Amino acid sequence: MKIIHMISGGDVGGAKTHVLSLLAGLNKTETVHMVCFTEGDFAKEARQLGIPTTVISGNNLRNTKKRILAMIRHDGYQVMHCHGARANMMGQMLRKKAQIPVISTIHSDYRLDYLGRPLAALTYGNINKWVLPKFDAWVGVSDGMRKLLTTRGFDPQRIYTLYNGVDFSVERKTLPRKQVLASMGFEEENVVFGIAARINPVKDMTTLVRAFAKAQKKCPNIRLAIAGEGEEEAAIKALVKELCAENTVHFAGWVKDIDSFYHALDVNCLTSLSETFPYALTEGARMKCATISSEVGGVPYLIDDGLNGLLFKPQDVEALSAHMVRLAEDAALRQSMGEALYEKTKRDFSLDAMICKQKSIYETIIRRAARPKNVRDGVVICGAYGKGNSGDNAILNAIVGQLRSIDPDLPITALSRDPTETRLCANVDSIYTFNLRQIGKRMKRTKLYISGGGTLMQDATSTRSLVYYLYSIRQAAKKGCRVMLYGCGVGPISKAKNRRRAAKTLNRYAEVISVRDLYSKDFLNELGVTKPELHLTADPALLIDPPESDELHNYLRHCGIERDKHYMMLAVRPWEGFDAKIDVFVHTAEYAYQKYGLIPVLYCMEPNRDELAAKAVAQRLKIPYLLLKAGSNGEEILTLVRRMSLVVSMRLHTLIFAAGQNVPMVGVVYDPKVSGFLDYLEKPHYIALETAESNKLFELIDAALSEENSKNDNVDRLRTLAAENGVLAQKLLK
């Protein structure tokens, strides 16, 4: 591969380390060239590392543009990779004529890059805000940055994550700790906290100094070392003089031997208001420092709070001070956290892993750029998305996963009532459900329109929603899309007029309909839907099976799920007749707790609707319980369900998730789709809401738990059927 990089050349800190280490590694196997707009240490160090480097200085933008364009054409570069505002501006100026993908690595929140520098913010800052959304792709140096860009409307399908990597292949030589401490005026028995960062508003060293001063009152033996320079240096020194004991804070200035600095610390600190994935933490981790950091950007992906470090909310002086006291008083905890962070950083955030991932990103970008232009491409998915229902979000995750297995580069757009929520949960582009003009334009370029999953073809909720989904199917077909109803439920449709319009639309415009249960298939036959191909499959959500990961274990811990305890999920929802059955659910939870030791987890699949119902049950419980809102994506929901010993639920998708994880379950039926699924699964452990009684539910729980160790073969059968949804979609895409 041939990649040209552009950067201003005056960069310092994490951005400098990232670019130089990345290009030095890439240069071993790929053709890379770096263009700097300033001669200085950056360019000199690049040359010393063997990175081909050209400096084009001066303010003649036309000449600069001409020279870079000549390099691209002469050497045949395939990607233009920009770093920073000045390079981004030049990248945008070159995009049309260069005719190669232009991408940018976002090293920090571009809206905060010039905080405290109003003139630079007015010029480069505003230019950067304007040009960045126009690029072909973006690389964020953390998942936190990926989420930030997504919330600002960037297409998540074109955002890539590349964590900063640390080189563990070379043994680091450091000065003796005693010698470094002596140079700071500290002694070996002191517990030394430290930070290495620019002293500017984004790093918020005001919070650090205030927290240290508070902790010092309880632990007079602690000391603070600050390495770095910046525009707030005088103000921070004045604050230290005002709040801290004399000779307990050392300003080291700009430190070249950073390894010796971290080697001297007991605790590495970071108090930033914004970060992507800071080298300050991984470099400290390499020296096995215990770590305290603000919970920003990609930091939580490195720091597992309470296990290998401690986190606090930005600007929370009290929390930071408490963390300092805790680590100051516990040497064993400092050592164990430092060791744990070292092991995780070495395993997951090495320099080799960073270089390998960047190569993969380039390959994907080049491959996507080669897709045929001016032909229909991609999928539009329409469903009940963006309404705060995590079950529907999980369905979308499953559909997207199946489509990505067909074509990893397939452009996907989901229609949603909350496009930002949908972009975040499914990593696809999203358009507001009622932005009909934009939807129509997208349909003209799209090959396949998917309606589903979930139960969209019904009028129990309202006629209006049914009319909308039928209208969308009709419009998609008229715009030239192929139309599929995907692993969905159908019915009930009660009104005669609605039944006629549904049958007419589906017969005329749908090519393939796959339904998730026998009830839906029989209902379509009853409606007279005969022209589309009709397939009995299963709900796509059955295919979600997330692997174990640190992030998901952290999610469980944040939910309050303890390793040595057992839980029962109770998922209720407001429905006619529910209020009269609250005591039944209370008695059911207490029965499971007293007989089986299962702590009830009152789970709100759709928090906006379910929370009041869950709280009504919780208020009457006389046993321990947890009340949880749904996770942000299918993986979090499935991870929680997998941790349960029993699920008792009114919500269909909670039961589907339980089935997929082979968790014993009992259904409380408020809608035929619930009993239809359990019948299809051949799991008869359910009861109608209107006839639900405590003793009957007790019997169902006993029966479900007695089958705990007998794996249901029907689950495997349904997963196989669920996979057929993707096969049917693939045929339409071809």
Helices and strands as residue ranges (DSSP letters): E 2-7, H 13-26, E 31-36, H 41-48, E 53-55, H 61-75, E 79-83, H 85-98, E 102-106, H 118-120, I 121-125, H 126-131, G 132-134, E 137-140, H 143-151, G 156-158, E 159-161, H 177-184, E 191-196, G 201-203, H 205-218, E 222-227, H 233-243, E 249-253, H 258-264, E 267-270, H 279-286, E 290-294, H 299-302, E 310-312, H 317-328, H 331-348, H 351-369, E 379-382, H 390-406, E 412-416, H 419-426, E 429-432, H 436-445, E 448-451, E 454-457, H 463-478, E 482-490, H 496-509, E 512-515, H 518-527, E 533-536, G 540-543, H 550-559, E 566-571, G 579-581, H 582-596, E 598-604, H 607-618, E 626-629, H 634-642, E 646-649, H 652-660, E 665-669, H 672-680, E 686-688, G 689-691, H 694-706, H 713-733
